[in-house]
Amino acid sequence: MLENKNILFLTHSYANFQKDQIELLAPHFNKVYVLVRYKPIAEISNYIHYIEAKNHTYKNQFDLNSKPANVTVLAVPLWYLPFDFFYKRLGNYHLRIAKNIIRKHKITFDIIHAHFLWTAGYVAVKLKEMYNIPIVITGHGEDIYDYPFRNKFYMENIKYIIDHSNYLITVSKSNYVCIQKININKTAIIIPNGFKTELFYPKSQEECRNKLKIPKNKKIILNVGNLVLLKGTKYLIDAVKILSNKYPDILCIIIGEGGLRNSLQKQITKLNLQNNIKLIGAIRHEEISDWMNACDIFALPSIRESFGVVQIEAMACGKPVVATINGGSEEIITSEDVGFLCEKENAIDLAEKLEMALNKNWVKEKILKHAQNYTWERAVKEILNVYVNLMKP
């Protein structure tokens, strides 16, 4: 019943997990429109050294490779500075620009799906009131576990957004617990994120190392994530320092970009780890699979994760994961057949679990089997059921 319908997505990027989900949902609809919140001021990082803005550039926010023919992706440019004064006004600003784009491009839609409550979810609720269209909102991370508890403004707005949604989806049990702390009249459903089966699968470690020019005689620990405080990268660096005394052949590769890059590089230099840790910056999502297949262990030292799709992608390549107890990882690493958990913000415990992982004889088939619980195909099937229930006469 969806084949003749149009859907409007409101997102904060068209890359990684948001892009993956949309492109698997697209064949079930007539037309798919994606309005992506975009921060043009971030392009300043192309001309001056402003690392914090790099993750928000057009290049990093929009990945149009393999975009289905029936998907139209449009930028919603919002000019603002990274201060709370602007964030609190961003909802109505986002709404105004989105409405102009809808009118300009004569976009028609039968259902709306917004990713992140603030501000995409806010825009979805307002459009629902204007067009009398059912809406689905997915809460992913800090929009659930952080924003509502900052102050009265965000609590009231997040509560308003949730109460006026038709369906609220979240990606983990830990997020669900946070939602229950908000005084709302809506029940959320949990649909975890997934990985792309055609992109993340086992490959020859030797061939991937040759391709990436990684030494074959090194023990490789891989980390992928933005270089921001919540990702806990500094604790991984400290853990590698502990391990390097016993395992001089260890090499930790960190993929990602962010405002902490300079301070992390200084930490690496101070600890004399230039030969043991490499910051290689951001790379295309399609290239990450080769790095995951080249490594021995995947590490996720986050202080907080709502889900952490990268650890599922690593498992889909047959790699064990060492992660912190961060809210999302303990829901995924449910057995020591697939990885180990350690305390967050604890480099000693992290180093201990990494050493255990490096010395364990892992059964790749058990890791691959576990990863199959988290394919996008499974998640999309559940999301389509939500849409069908909403569209019933």
SULHUTA-V203065 format. One record per pair of residues at least 12 apart in sequence whose ideal C-beta (glycine too) atoms are under 6 Angstrom apart, sorted by the first residue. I is the first residue (numbers start at 1). J is the second residue. Records with the same first field share a line. If there is no record, write none. Layout:
I: J ; J
This chain:
2: 28 ; 29
4: 30
5: 29 ; 30 ; 110
6: 30 ; 31 ; 108 ; 109 ; 110
7: 29 ; 32 ; 111
8: 33 ; 109 ; 112
9: 22 ; 34 ; 113
10: 35 ; 114 ; 120 ; 123 ; 124
11: 36 ; 115
12: 37 ; 116
13: 61
14: 34 ; 36 ; 62 ; 73
15: 63
16: 285
17: 193 ; 309
18: 115
19: 63
20: 196 ; 376
23: 68
24: 376 ; 380
25: 380
26: 68 ; 70 ; 71
31: 70
32: 70 ; 71
33: 72 ; 107
34: 73
35: 74 ; 76 ; 98
36: 75
37: 76
38: 61 ; 75 ; 77
39: 56
40: 77
41: 79
42: 56 ; 57
43: 57
51: 259 ; 261
52: 259
54: 257
55: 226
74: 101
76: 97 ; 98
78: 93
88: 153
90: 119
91: 119 ; 122
94: 119 ; 123
95: 123 ; 126
98: 123
111: 134
112: 124 ; 133 ; 135
113: 136
114: 137
115: 138
116: 140 ; 143
117: 139 ; 143 ; 158 ; 161
118: 143 ; 147
121: 137 ; 161
122: 161
125: 161 ; 164
134: 166 ; 390
135: 165 ; 166
136: 167 ; 386
137: 165 ; 168
138: 169
139: 170
140: 171 ; 306
141: 306
144: 175 ; 178
145: 178
148: 182
159: 182 ; 184
162: 184 ; 186
163: 184 ; 185 ; 186
166: 390
167: 386
168: 186 ; 188
169: 189 ; 191
170: 188 ; 190
171: 192 ; 193 ; 306 ; 307
172: 306 ; 307 ; 328 ; 331
173: 331
174: 327
175: 306
176: 188 ; 190
191: 379 ; 382
192: 374
193: 307 ; 309
194: 374 ; 375 ; 376 ; 379
195: 312 ; 313 ; 316
196: 376
197: 375
199: 289
200: 289 ; 313 ; 316 ; 317
202: 317 ; 318
203: 293
205: 293
208: 290 ; 293 ; 294
209: 294
212: 294
214: 294
218: 249 ; 251
219: 249 ; 250 ; 296 ; 358
220: 251 ; 295 ; 296
221: 252 ; 297 ; 299
222: 253 ; 291 ; 295 ; 298
223: 236 ; 254 ; 299
224: 255 ; 310
225: 256
226: 256 ; 258
227: 256 ; 258 ; 260 ; 261
228: 258
230: 303 ; 304
231: 302
232: 301 ; 302 ; 303
233: 264
235: 301 ; 345 ; 347 ; 350
236: 299 ; 301
237: 267
238: 347
239: 347 ; 350 ; 351
240: 252 ; 276 ; 277
241: 271
242: 351
243: 351
244: 276
250: 276
252: 277
253: 278
254: 279
255: 280 ; 283
257: 281 ; 282
292: 314 ; 317 ; 319
293: 317
297: 357
298: 314 ; 319 ; 321
299: 322
300: 323
301: 324 ; 350
302: 324 ; 326
303: 344
304: 326 ; 327
305: 326 ; 327 ; 328 ; 329
306: 328
307: 328
308: 328 ; 329
311: 323 ; 332
312: 371 ; 374
315: 367 ; 371
316: 371
318: 364 ; 367 ; 368
320: 339 ; 357 ; 362
321: 339
322: 339 ; 340 ; 353 ; 354 ; 357
324: 342 ; 344
325: 341
326: 344
337: 366
338: 367 ; 370
340: 353 ; 356 ; 357
